[in-house]
Structures are given as C-alpha cells and as structure tokens.
Amino acid sequence: MIETDALILGAGPAGLFQAFQLGLQEIRAHIVDVLPYAGGQCAALYADKPIYDIPGVPVCTGRELVASLQQQAAPFAPTLHLGQEVTTFSTLPDGRLQLATSAGTRFVARALFIAAGIGAFQPRRLRIAGIEAFEGGALHYHAPGAAAVAGRHLVVAGGGEEAVASAIAFAQAAPASLTLLHRRDGFEAEPAQLAELQRLRDAGRIQVVTGQPTGFVADTEGRLTQLVLSHAEGPDTPLALDLLLVRQGLSPRLGPLADWGLAMERKQLVVDPASCLTSLPKVYAVGDINHYPGKKKLILCGFHEATLAAYDAAERLQTARKVVVEYTTTSTRLQGLLGR
C-alpha cells in the first residue's frame, strides 16, 4: 500500500504540470498512466508534430514539451506508475481515498487529481479470437526494446505513422526479417518517413505485405508462428513470424472512472471552475477531461486549471502554514523547493 498526499491520473501535460504545482505547495504526488511512457496525447498522437500555442514557446514538438514538463517537475520527484490503469476507487472512513490499479498497485491518497485527457488511451487490438493469449510474449501493442527484436522474425501491423516509424526504427535492431503489414499497399505518414520506408524496401531490409489478419497458427509448444491473411481476391495466405507488433493506433475511453459516481456532461467531468473540484470531495479534474461553462480544450487551459486545483488542495489539506500566492522570482521558500 502506497500512502501519498496526492494521486494524479494521467501523465500528459496537465498531469505533469499538476505535479509541479502541487510540489510548489509541498504536496507529494504519485502519477498513474495507462500508457507505458509519459506524455499522454502529446507523446501518443503528435510526438514529433509542432505545437505553436504554448506561452513563451514559439514552437515545440509534443516530445519536447513533455521533456520540458518532466524536467520542470523533477525537483519534486513525482513517482510514475506507467502501463497500468486505476480500476477501483472508494472513500475510507477517515475521508482519504483508496484506489487500486490493473497491475495490483494500491494507493491511499488525501486528494485525487484526474488529468486523463480525453480518456485512457488503449491500443486498437487485433480482432482475432484467441490471439490475446500471446500478449506480452510474441504479441505486443507497445514497442518492445531493441534487444527483444534482434534475431527475430518481426511483423509490424498497421498503416499509419506509428507503424511506419516503428518499422523504420526496428530496421536498425538487426531483426532476422522485418515485415510491415497493412490491408493495402499505401501508408499515412510524413513524406520523410515514407521516403525512408521506400529506401529500406529497396534495400531489402523491410518487406511490405498486404492483407487482413483473420487467424493465426501456433506450434505444438504454443508459440505463435504464423498469421493467416485474408485478401479482397484470392485465397487466404500464411505469414511467418515469431514476434508481432501491432501499431493500429490508440483509442481513448473513460474506463472505470465513469462508474465512480462523478457528475458528468458529454463524457466529461463537471467541475467548479474556481477550484476544479468535481462532485466528489477531494477529487479534482483538470485538462480536457473536465467541463464547466466556457471550457476550452487547450493545453494552456489545463495548466491554469492545475494551478487552481493545487491552491485549493493546499488550503484544504494543509494546516501548518497559511496558503498565499507566492512568486518563484521572489519567494525564498519556492526557490528552496526548486533547488535554486
């Protein structure tokens, strides 16, 4: 059981900045995210695409923004619990909040901050009966390390930028063979990525195969050895492999928090705009997941909401000091917390 002042659901920009603002209020935080990496939508959907509306930053990529936010929060050392989803929520008799994740991690927190964006991102899975038995072994939905690919017959399934980028990256990891599988011989990716894919195809380092996976074959020891591909015309064909990476994109869903009794409107959590408190005591929501009159789904609005939530939580949770607005340019307390 992990006891903490605050638990943040979501490691996207709003969640990372929430950890920073809580740190300035001397509130310790842990962060849980269903993705195996920090960054939320920025990392999952536009890691290498430009963002132009961050105050004081004329342009940065999603990846660069996430790195900066992690560096900013680093003095407060928020603990990340990645690749797991919060599944249960309850209130203890003393008013603290009890939560558990899909990985079995349990928390008791004095306050909860939901920064889940448009929902918990889940990979789009192959719709083949029984193939889920290979997840974590021969079947992956998040990219494994390069060492897991070396010497293996790897198939990357997908037709978007995520699949193309994975195939290009793993071409450098010395696989025994590398196949990019899509239902048609056409990919949606940046021109530079498509040019590199073509170069690797011409060099024989990536094979492109078309077809729709509809079945699989396993050997007598239960190891995945083939996908069965269906085609618009002609008979089904086998595709040999021993490692399958599915990169068919991500889809958001609210998941278990939809059943926690929180007031909602259009699949968003209704909050008080002055504090970002939800309808449940000690539960806040910031970023794209929340709703109030005039709400705008912008990253900078999430930063503002995280600040309001941190100050409100400090007033409710702390009795040792008076909570006042301080400025990092002049406050020796804040500068000490930041290690300056």
Secondary structure, 3 states (H helix, E strand, C coil): CEEEEEEEECCCHHHHHHHHHHHHCCCCEEEEECCCCCCHHHHHHCCCCEECCECCECCEEHHHHHHHHHHHHHHHCCEEEECCCEEEEEECCCCCEEEEECCCCEEEEEEEEECCCCCEEEECCCCCCCHHHHECCCEECCCCCHHHHCCCEEEEECCCHHHHHHHHHHCCCCCCEEEEEECCCCCCCCHHHHHHHHHHHHCCCCEEEECEEEEEEECCCCCEEEEEEECCCCCCEEEECCEEEECCCEEEECHHHHHCCCCEECCEEECCCCCCECCCCCEEECHHHEECCCCCCCHHHHHHHHHHHHHHHHHHHCCCCCCCCCCCCCCHHHHHHCCC
